[in-house]
Amino acid sequence: RRLNLQPGLLLPFKIISKDQTALISFTSGTTGVPKGANRTFYSLFHQHIALRESFPDTTNDVDMTCFPIAVLHGLCCGVTNFLPPINFKKIDDFQSDLIIRELEAQSITRLTAAPKFLNILSNYMIKKEVVNVNIRALAVGGAIVKESLVKKLQICFPNSDSWIVYGSTEAEPMAKINFKTFVNNIQNASGHLVGKSVDVADIKIIDTNKLNINLLPEEISSLEVENGHVGELVVSGKHVLNSYINNMKANNEIKLKLNDGTTWHRTMDLAKFDNEDNLWLYGRVNDLIKYEGTIIYPFEVEKELNKHEINGAIVQATNKTTLFIESKQSLTNSLNEKIKKVLSKFKINNLQIRNINLLPVDKRHRSKIDRNKLRSKI
């Protein structure tokens, strides 16, 4: 539905505090109960600026997005926005041919969506040999993006300047990387590559074992680990949300308030910077696996499995480590051998391997593995 306003029409306005709540949006809940994030007018404005600097629009752009906050941003840019013809409660259940027709009929120039949506769409387009040459810009985010998806999207949208965007409900964007750069560098380390930090995001990788509640401004830097070492990613910036609604526990645990008034948000993501300041992700802090005296980062193992076209998730509960393999049939001897070969690379020789019809995923983007559900099955 289009909103047409008469030229010169004056709309009513009200002066408000920059710290007043504008929106409350909820986290995905894959690590527990969803938290209500406090989007103030100040943070919304600066998120809008951050997105526009990272992904400039043109006067001729027409957007299609699966992200509500991107719709608000697009409208602030004066860009026409279309929502895809889908049920957003079932974002992995839609008719791809309808999406393709809408992209063409509405002359869409920019497309943003989560990996699951784009994976379904690109699979259909490749099967039907459909190519869209009108999309000039594409962004995928909301979960880990696999190399296989990137390569399919390059085929389906050959004229697009395409990007992977790393962010969260509380801090969007944090980092980005162009598809071509991603493909050329994804095998340079064992984690998932998400690129360089955006200009407005101050990112540090810290040793949370040394963390205390009352930090002095200079102490946050003393917690940093060296490039090449994995730690927890914390972020600060004008677009980063400073609090949760009615959740003092989460505010105390996740929001690091420095004495100079600066707030650092704990993403709870395990990450590292390489020597070229590229950011790599290794999993969530609470998903870290301690196996026979060594540390295992879930994303390392799962990425290696992906190279063999095996979709799996490794989790630990009550000191019992289990690898779940997505398969609707019992695991064959050949598949078991491939899995064991991957595990031996990480010196994992004794763990339970189970097949599961479909790995459970988050309800919002249908793209993040719900590891709490997997742990409940152990």
Residue pairs with C-beta under 8 A, 6 or more apart in sequence:
5 11
16 41
17 41
18 40
18 41
18 42
18 45
19 40
19 41
19 42
20 40
20 41
21 38
21 39
21 40
21 245
22 39
22 40
22 41
22 44
23 39
23 44
24 36
24 37
24 38
24 39
24 245
25 36
25 37
25 39
25 68
25 69
25 169
26 34
26 35
26 36
26 37
26 169
27 34
27 35
27 37
27 168
27 169
27 170
28 34
28 169
28 362
28 363
28 364
28 365
28 368
29 362
29 363
30 362
30 368
30 369
30 370
30 371
30 372
31 268
31 284
31 286
31 372
32 372
35 244
35 247
35 250
36 244
36 245
36 246
36 247
37 169
37 170
37 241
37 244
37 245
38 241
38 242
38 243
38 244
38 245
39 47
39 241
40 241
40 242
42 238
43 238
43 239
43 240
43 241
43 242
44 72
46 200
46 237
46 238
46 239
47 69
47 73
47 172
47 239
48 72
48 73
48 76
48 77
49 200
49 239
50 172
50 173
50 198
50 200
50 201
50 237
50 238
50 239
51 70
51 73
51 172
51 173
52 73
52 77
53 198
53 199
53 200
54 165
54 173
54 176
54 198
55 110
55 137
55 139
55 163
57 74
57 77
57 79
57 110
58 109
60 109
61 77
61 79
61 80
61 109
61 110
61 136
61 137
62 79
62 80
62 81
62 82
62 106
62 107
62 108
62 109
62 110
63 70
63 71
63 74
63 79
63 80
63 81
63 82
63 108
63 109
63 110
63 111
63 112
64 81
64 82
64 83
64 84
64 102
64 103
64 106
64 108
64 110
64 111
64 112
65 71
65 74
65 81
65 83
65 110
65 111
65 112
65 113
66 83
66 84
66 86
66 88
66 91
66 112
66 113
66 114
66 117
66 365
67 112
67 113
67 114
67 141
67 142
69 172
70 112
71 81
71 83
74 80
74 81
75 81
79 110
82 102
82 106
82 108
84 94
84 99
84 102
84 113
84 117
85 94
85 95
85 98
85 99
85 102
86 93
86 94
86 99
86 117
87 93
87 94
89 363
91 114
91 116
91 117
91 364
91 365
91 366
92 116
92 117
92 120
92 366
94 117
94 120
96 120
96 121
96 124
96 125
97 124
99 121
100 121
100 124
100 125
100 130
100 132
102 108
103 111
103 132
103 134
103 135
104 132
104 134
107 134
108 134
108 135
109 134
109 135
109 136
109 137
110 135
110 136
110 137
110 138
110 139
111 135
111 137
111 138
111 139
111 157
111 160
112 138
112 139
112 140
112 141
113 121
113 140
114 140
114 141
114 142
114 143
114 365
114 366
114 367
115 140
115 142
115 143
115 144
115 145
115 146
115 149
115 365
115 367
116 143
116 361
116 365
116 366
116 367
117 365
117 366
118 140
118 149
118 153
119 149
119 152
121 156
122 149
122 152
122 153
122 155
122 156
123 152
124 130
125 131
125 132
125 156
126 152
126 155
126 156
130 156
131 155
131 156
131 157
131 158
132 156
132 157
133 157
133 158
133 159
134 159
135 157
135 159
135 160
136 159
136 160
136 161
137 160
137 161
137 162
137 163
138 153
138 157
138 160
138 161
138 162
138 163
139 162
139 163
139 164
139 165
140 149
140 153
140 162
140 163
140 164
140 165
141 164
141 165
141 166
141 167
141 172
141 173
142 364
142 365
142 367
142 368
143 362
143 365
143 367
143 368
144 192
144 281
144 299
144 367
144 368
145 164
145 182
145 192
146 306
147 182
147 183
147 186
147 306
148 306
150 162
150 164
150 179
150 182
150 183
151 183
153 160
153 162
153 179
154 162
154 179
154 183
161 178
162 178
162 179
163 176
163 177
163 178
163 179
164 176
164 177
164 179
164 182
164 194
164 195
165 172
165 173
165 175
165 176
166 173
166 174
166 175
166 176
166 194
166 195
166 279
166 281
167 173
167 174
167 175
168 174
168 267
169 241
170 240
170 241
170 265
170 267
171 201
171 235
171 237
171 239
171 240
171 241
171 265
171 267
172 239
173 198
173 201
174 194
174 197
174 198
174 201
174 203
174 233
174 235
174 267
175 194
175 195
175 196
175 197
175 198
175 201
175 203
175 279
176 194
176 195
176 196
176 198
177 193
177 194
177 195
177 196
177 278
178 195
181 195
182 193
182 195
185 193
185 278
186 193
188 274
189 272
189 274
189 280
190 282
190 297
190 299
190 300
190 303
190 304
191 230
191 271
191 272
191 280
191 281
191 282
191 297
191 299
191 300
191 303
192 280
192 281
192 282
192 299
192 303
193 278
193 279
193 280
194 279
194 280
194 281
195 278
195 279
196 277
196 278
196 279
197 203
197 277
197 279
200 237
200 238
200 239
201 235
201 236
201 237
201 239
201 240
202 235
202 236
202 237
203 233
203 234
203 235
203 279
204 220
204 221
204 223
204 224
204 233
204 234
204 235
204 264
205 224
205 225
205 229
205 230
205 231
205 232
205 233
205 234
205 271
205 272
205 273
206 220
206 223
206 224
206 225
206 231
206 232
206 234
207 223
207 224
207 225
207 231
207 232
208 223
208 231
208 232
208 266
208 285
210 222
210 223
211 223
211 256
213 252
214 259
215 256
215 257
215 258
215 259
216 258
216 259
217 258
217 259
217 260
217 262
220 234
220 256
220 258
220 264
224 231
225 231
225 272
227 272
227 273
227 274
227 275
227 277
228 272
228 273
228 274
228 275
229 272
230 270
230 271
230 272
230 282
230 297
231 270
231 271
231 272
232 266
232 267
232 268
232 269
232 270
232 271
232 285
233 267
233 269
233 270
233 271
233 279
234 256
234 264
234 265
234 266
234 267
235 264
235 265
235 267
236 262
236 263
236 264
236 265
240 263
240 265
241 265
242 255
242 263
243 251
243 255
244 250
244 251
244 254
244 255
253 266
254 265
254 266
254 268
255 263
255 264
255 265
255 266
256 263
256 264
256 265
256 266
257 263
258 264
268 284
268 285
268 286
269 281
269 283
269 284
269 285
270 281
270 282
270 283
270 284
270 285
270 288
270 297
271 279
271 280
271 281
271 282
272 279
272 280
272 282
273 279
273 280
274 280
281 299
282 297
282 298
282 299
282 300
283 297
283 298
283 299
284 298
284 371
287 298
287 315
287 371
288 295
288 296
288 297
288 298
289 295
289 296
289 297
289 298
289 314
289 315
289 316
289 321
290 296
290 316
290 319
291 316
291 321
291 348
291 351
292 350
294 347
296 314
296 321
296 346
296 348
298 313
298 314
298 315
298 371
300 346
301 312
301 314
301 323
301 342
301 343
301 346
301 348
302 312
302 313
302 314
304 342
304 345
304 346
305 311
305 312
305 325
305 339
305 342
308 338
308 342
310 325
310 335
310 338
310 339
310 342
311 325
311 326
311 359
312 323
312 324
312 325
312 326
312 339
312 359
313 323
313 324
313 359
313 369
313 371
313 374
314 321
314 322
314 323
314 324
314 351
315 321
315 322
315 324
315 371
315 374
315 375
315 378
316 322
316 375
317 375
317 376
317 378
318 378
320 352
320 378
321 348
321 351
321 352
322 351
322 352
322 353
322 354
322 374
322 377
322 378
323 339
323 343
323 351
323 352
323 353
323 354
324 354
324 355
324 356
324 359
324 374
324 377
325 331
325 335
325 339
325 353
325 354
325 355
325 356
326 355
326 356
326 357
326 358
326 359
327 335
327 355
327 356
327 357
328 357
329 355
330 355
331 339
331 353
331 355
336 353
339 353
343 349
343 351
352 378
354 377
356 374
356 377
359 369
359 370
359 374
360 369
360 370
360 373
360 374
361 367
361 368
361 369
361 370
362 368
362 370
